[in-house]
Amino acid sequence: MQAERALREQDLSAMQPALQQIQNCADRMSHLTTQLLVLAKSEPVSGGYELLPVDLCELAKKTCIDWVPKALQRNMELSFESSEESLYVQGDEILLRELLANLLDNAIFYGYDNGNILVKLHRYPTRV
């Protein structure tokens, strides 16, 4: 429908809203496809998941860098903060990355233009 709307317009500036809607829809479809592929890959093999050490600082930093262009499209500032150089947990790296990507996608999509998104990692003391 948006493509038809854009094709009817003669002026480029009048096409912009429809083209933006097409781009947003394509981005959402791409993200959904990625989520479905990650879900399919994450199915446990032979009865269980293999949890491995994952550096959350490294994972969060890289994921935030990947999402900066999307944040900039909405004039949002996306930043990462951690009190640690490394912060390891036992987990599935692919699923943890997708979890953070989903949170960032929602923050960018539903957040305010010119807003700020802060991804912050903090180590809580362990109890013995």
N, C-alpha and C positions, 0 to 999 in steps of 0.2 A: 504494500500500500504506500509506504514511504517512497519507494523507488518510482512508482507511478506519479506520485506528487512532485518529486524532483524533476521528472521528465516533462511534466506539464509547464514548469516554470521557464521563463525566458531569461530572467535575471539571475546571475550567480548568487547574489546575496539572498534572494528569495529561496534558492535551493538549499542554502546552508542548514536550516533547521531539519529538513528532511534527511539530508546527507548525514548530519550528526546523529539522528535517530538510527539510521542504517548502521553507522559505525558502532554505536552503543549496543545495538542488538547483536551484531556480529561478535563484538567483544564478549558479551554475556554468553552467547552460544559456544564460543571458543573455551571460555572458562568452565562451562558446564560439561563440555566434552572432556576436558582435562580431568575434571573431578570424577567423571564416570570411568575414565581409563585408570586413574589412581585407585579407585574403589575396586575395579576388576583385578588389578595387580596386587592389591592388598589382601586378597582372599588367602586364608591360611593354607599352607601346603602341608600335607601329611599330618594333620591334626593339631597344628598350633603355629603361633607366631614366633619368630626368632627375634628376641629383643637384644639389641646391640648398643654399646655406648655411643651416644650422639652428643656432640658439642652444641648445646642450644645457642651459645653466643655466636658461633660461626654460622649456624643455620639461620638464625634470626637476622644477622647482618646481611648475609647473601640474599635472603628473601626480601628484606627491606629494599636493598639496592635494585632488585628486579622490579619492585613496585613503584619506585620513584617516578618513572615517566607517567604512569597513570595518575599519581597524585598531582603531578605538575599540570596535567590537563585540566584539573579542577582548581588550580592555583592553591593547592594544599601543600603544607610542609610535612614531610614524613621523616622522622628521625628515630634513631636507635640509641639506647643508653643501657649500659651495664656496669655494675660495680666489679665485675670479674672479667679476667682475660678469657677464661674457659669455664664452662659450666656443663658438666656431663650428667646425662640421665640415661637410663636404660629405656630404649624405645625403638620405634620404627621410623627411620629418618624420612621416608617418603610421606608417611601419614602425618608426621609432625610438621613437615614443610607445607603440606596441603592445608592443615589446620590453620597455620599462621596466614597462608595466602587467602584463605576464606575470610578470616577476620579482617585482613587488610582490604580485601575486595568490598566487604560490607561497610567498613569505615569510610572508604573513598566514595562508594556509590551512594550511601545514605547520609554521609557527613555534609557539613556546610562548605560551600565554596569559600576559599581563603582560610580554611580551618587548619588545625594542627593535629597530626597523628603522632603519638609517641609510643614506640615499642620499648618497653623497659623490662630488663631481667634483673632479678634480685635474689640472692641466695638467702634462704631462711635457715637459721641454725637448726641442726639436727638434734633430736632428743635421743638420749641413750637410755 
